[in-house]
Amino acid sequence: MINLVVDIGNSAAKIAVFSRNKILFTDKSLAYSVTDFQQLKEKFQVNNLMISSVKKDISLDEDILKQDFNYIRFNHTLAIPIKNEYQSPSTLGLDRLAAVIGAYQLFPHQSVLVIDAGTCITYENLDKNGTYLGGSISPGLKMRLDAMHHFTSKLPQVHFEDDIEDYFGKNTQEAMLSGVLNGIAYEAEGFIKQQLKEKEDLKIILCGGDAAFFDSRFKNSIFAHSILNEPNLVLIGLNKVVNYQHDIK
């Protein structure tokens, strides 16, 4: 069984082709067309297609997709392999839900903290029994820098390119970077330490466009051995959902 899964985010889309749980192909682009999917179907003999999107309109003809594939639009009504204790499941971001399912696929009998560093930074709490206990959402790196410029009259627009050399900045741009980068690092460290107090077997999974920032910050830390940087976590979760639909039939 060959699955094609698509994750449409706020700024870009990612796709992957799986043979059961093995990744055969991945790609990232601003957008994909029905023709792109049809070409992948021919190349890899794809059976199933699942699309998840943070946007309501995916700008794709789903009627054609239904003709060409066993097509599933990822949504909150699908059967999933974890227990979801979010009090308002329909408001839980589909990318967040897929990331947690991906964490369950990778570590099915361990507690996991998922840190997804994208437009926003999310922290997701999954216990060793496969129960999603909720999460936290905070502004992402770029959003914090943009907000300081937008909501003040004198602070400049700063773009993150490299880490700052010193802890404190020696000019306004460096000071802004210091506040944002160190603030995010301490925020994440606080979540990790709090979870480690409760769960000695905790695994930490990083994903999202800014995951490399956390990876570099924590590579020499005391909890580095528990950290996995998995850029395809959401796609792994979507693939797990596709397989699960067939397994429960």
C-alpha positions as CSV (number, residue, x, y, z in Angstrom):
1,M,0.0,0.0,0.0
2,I,1.5,3.3,-1.1
3,N,0.3,6.5,0.5
4,L,0.8,10.1,-0.6
5,V,0.3,12.6,2.2
6,V,0.1,16.4,1.9
7,D,0.5,19.0,4.7
8,I,-0.6,22.5,3.6
9,G,0.6,25.0,6.1
10,N,0.4,28.8,6.5
11,S,3.4,29.5,4.2
12,A,4.2,26.3,2.3
13,A,3.2,22.7,1.6
14,K,5.0,19.5,2.3
15,I,4.4,16.1,0.7
16,A,5.7,12.6,1.3
17,V,5.2,9.2,-0.3
18,F,5.1,6.2,2.0
19,S,5.3,2.5,1.5
20,R,3.5,1.5,4.7
21,N,5.8,3.3,7.2
22,K,8.9,3.8,5.0
23,I,9.4,7.2,3.4
24,L,10.1,6.9,-0.4
25,F,10.0,10.6,-1.3
26,T,9.5,14.0,0.3
27,D,9.3,17.5,-1.1
28,K,8.3,21.1,-0.1
29,S,6.9,23.9,-2.2
30,L,4.7,27.0,-2.0
31,A,1.9,25.0,-3.6
32,Y,1.0,21.8,-5.5
33,S,-1.4,21.0,-8.3
34,V,-3.5,18.0,-9.1
35,T,-1.1,17.3,-12.0
36,D,1.8,17.0,-9.5
37,F,-0.1,14.4,-7.5
38,Q,-1.0,12.5,-10.7
39,Q,2.6,12.3,-11.7
40,L,3.6,11.0,-8.3
41,K,0.8,8.4,-8.6
42,E,2.2,7.2,-11.8
43,K,5.8,7.2,-10.6
44,F,5.2,5.4,-7.2
45,Q,1.9,3.6,-7.9
46,V,0.2,5.5,-5.2
47,N,-3.1,4.1,-3.8
48,N,-4.1,6.6,-1.1
49,L,-4.0,10.3,-0.9
50,M,-4.6,12.3,2.3
51,I,-4.5,16.1,2.5
52,S,-4.4,18.1,5.7
53,S,-4.6,21.9,5.5
54,V,-4.7,24.8,8.0
55,K,-6.6,26.6,5.3
56,K,-10.3,26.0,4.5
57,D,-9.7,26.4,0.8
58,I,-7.0,24.2,-0.6
59,S,-7.3,25.4,-4.2
60,L,-7.4,21.9,-5.5
61,D,-10.3,20.1,-7.4
62,E,-11.1,17.5,-4.8
63,D,-13.6,15.8,-7.2
64,I,-10.8,14.9,-9.6
65,L,-8.7,13.7,-6.6
66,K,-11.5,11.4,-5.6
67,Q,-11.5,9.9,-9.1
68,D,-7.8,9.3,-9.2
69,F,-7.1,8.2,-5.6
70,N,-8.6,6.7,-2.6
71,Y,-8.8,10.3,-1.3
72,I,-9.2,11.4,2.4
73,R,-9.3,14.9,3.7
74,F,-7.9,14.9,7.2
75,N,-10.4,16.2,9.7
76,H,-11.5,15.9,13.3
77,T,-14.1,13.2,12.6
78,L,-11.7,10.6,11.4
79,A,-10.8,7.7,13.6
80,I,-7.3,8.2,15.0
81,P,-5.0,5.8,17.0
82,I,-4.7,8.1,20.0
83,K,-7.1,9.3,22.7
84,N,-7.7,13.1,22.4
85,E,-8.6,14.8,25.6
86,Y,-8.6,18.3,24.1
87,Q,-11.8,19.9,25.4
88,S,-12.7,21.4,22.0
89,P,-11.4,18.8,19.5
90,S,-12.8,20.7,16.5
91,T,-10.6,23.7,17.3
92,L,-7.4,21.8,17.6
93,G,-5.2,22.6,14.6
94,L,-4.9,19.7,12.3
95,D,-1.2,20.1,12.0
96,R,-0.9,19.9,15.8
97,L,-3.0,16.8,15.9
98,A,-1.0,15.1,13.1
99,A,2.2,16.0,14.9
100,V,1.0,14.3,18.0
101,I,-0.1,11.2,16.1
102,G,3.4,11.2,14.4
103,A,5.0,11.2,17.9
104,Y,2.8,8.3,18.9
105,Q,4.0,6.4,15.8
106,L,7.6,7.0,16.6
107,F,7.3,6.4,20.4
108,P,4.1,4.4,21.0
109,H,4.8,3.6,24.7
110,Q,6.6,6.6,25.9
111,S,5.7,10.1,27.0
112,V,6.5,12.7,24.4
113,L,6.8,16.5,24.3
114,V,6.4,17.8,20.7
115,I,7.9,21.2,20.0
116,D,6.8,22.5,16.7
117,A,8.7,25.7,15.8
118,G,6.8,27.3,13.0
119,T,4.8,30.5,12.6
120,C,3.8,29.8,16.2
121,I,5.6,27.6,18.6
122,T,3.5,24.8,20.0
123,Y,4.2,22.4,22.8
124,E,2.2,19.2,22.8
125,N,1.8,16.7,25.7
126,L,1.4,13.0,24.9
127,D,1.5,10.4,27.7
128,K,2.9,6.9,27.5
129,N,-0.7,5.5,27.1
130,G,-1.2,7.4,23.8
131,T,-3.4,10.1,25.4
132,Y,-3.1,13.6,24.2
133,L,-3.3,15.8,27.2
134,G,-3.3,19.2,25.6
135,G,-0.7,21.8,24.6
136,S,0.5,25.4,24.6
137,I,0.8,27.9,21.8
138,S,3.2,30.9,21.8
139,P,4.4,33.3,19.1
140,G,7.1,32.1,16.8
141,L,10.5,33.6,16.3
142,K,9.6,35.8,13.3
143,M,6.3,36.8,14.8
144,R,8.0,38.1,18.0
145,L,10.5,40.2,16.0
146,D,7.7,41.5,13.7
147,A,5.5,42.4,16.7
148,M,8.2,44.5,18.3
149,H,8.6,46.6,15.2
150,H,4.8,46.8,14.4
151,F,3.7,47.8,17.9
152,T,6.4,50.4,18.7
153,S,7.4,53.6,17.0
154,K,11.2,53.3,17.1
155,L,12.2,49.6,17.2
156,P,13.5,48.5,13.7
157,Q,12.4,45.5,11.6
158,V,14.9,42.8,12.5
159,H,15.3,39.5,10.6
160,F,16.7,36.4,12.2
161,E,19.7,35.1,10.3
162,D,22.3,34.0,12.8
163,D,22.6,33.7,16.6
164,I,24.1,36.6,18.5
165,E,27.6,36.1,19.9
166,D,27.0,37.6,23.3
167,Y,24.2,37.1,25.8
168,F,23.2,40.7,25.8
169,G,23.1,42.9,22.7
170,K,25.4,45.9,22.2
171,N,22.9,47.7,19.9
172,T,19.2,47.8,19.4
173,Q,19.1,45.1,16.8
174,E,21.2,42.7,18.9
175,A,19.2,43.5,22.0
176,M,16.0,42.6,20.2
177,L,17.5,39.3,18.9
178,S,18.8,38.6,22.5
179,G,15.4,39.1,23.9
180,V,13.6,36.9,21.4
181,L,16.2,34.1,21.0
182,N,17.0,33.8,24.7
183,G,13.3,34.2,25.6
184,I,12.3,31.4,23.3
185,A,15.1,29.1,24.5
186,Y,14.2,29.7,28.2
187,E,10.6,29.1,27.4
188,A,11.2,25.8,25.8
189,E,13.7,24.8,28.5
190,G,11.0,25.5,31.1
191,F,8.5,23.2,29.3
192,I,11.1,20.5,29.0
193,K,12.2,20.6,32.7
194,Q,8.6,20.7,33.9
195,Q,7.8,17.6,31.9
196,L,11.0,15.8,32.9
197,K,10.0,16.2,36.6
198,E,6.8,14.2,35.9
199,K,8.0,11.8,33.2
200,E,11.5,10.3,33.4
201,D,11.0,8.4,30.1
202,L,10.2,11.7,28.3
203,K,11.1,12.0,24.6
204,I,11.3,15.4,23.0
205,I,10.6,15.8,19.3
206,L,11.4,18.9,17.4
207,C,9.8,19.8,14.1
208,G,8.9,22.9,12.1
209,G,10.8,25.5,10.1
210,D,12.8,26.9,13.1
211,A,13.5,23.5,14.7
212,A,17.2,23.9,13.9
213,F,17.3,26.8,16.3
214,F,16.2,24.6,19.2
215,D,18.4,21.7,18.0
216,S,21.6,23.9,18.1
217,R,20.6,25.5,21.5
218,F,20.0,22.1,23.2
219,K,22.6,19.9,21.6
220,N,25.0,20.1,24.5
221,S,22.3,20.3,27.2
222,I,21.5,17.8,29.9
223,F,18.5,16.6,28.0
224,A,20.1,16.4,24.6
225,H,19.9,12.6,24.6
226,S,16.1,12.7,24.7
227,I,15.7,15.1,21.7
228,L,14.9,13.9,18.2
229,N,14.8,16.4,15.3
230,E,12.1,15.0,12.9
231,P,11.2,17.4,10.1
232,N,8.6,15.0,8.7
233,L,6.7,14.5,11.9
234,V,3.4,15.8,10.6
235,L,3.7,13.8,7.5
236,I,4.5,10.7,9.6
237,G,1.3,11.4,11.6
238,L,-0.8,11.7,8.5
239,N,0.5,8.5,7.1
240,K,-0.3,6.8,10.4
241,V,-3.9,8.0,10.1
242,V,-4.2,6.6,6.5
243,N,-2.9,3.2,7.6
244,Y,-5.1,3.3,10.6
245,Q,-8.2,3.7,8.4
246,H,-7.4,0.5,6.6
247,D,-6.3,-1.4,9.8
248,I,-9.6,-0.8,11.5
249,K,-11.8,-2.0,8.6
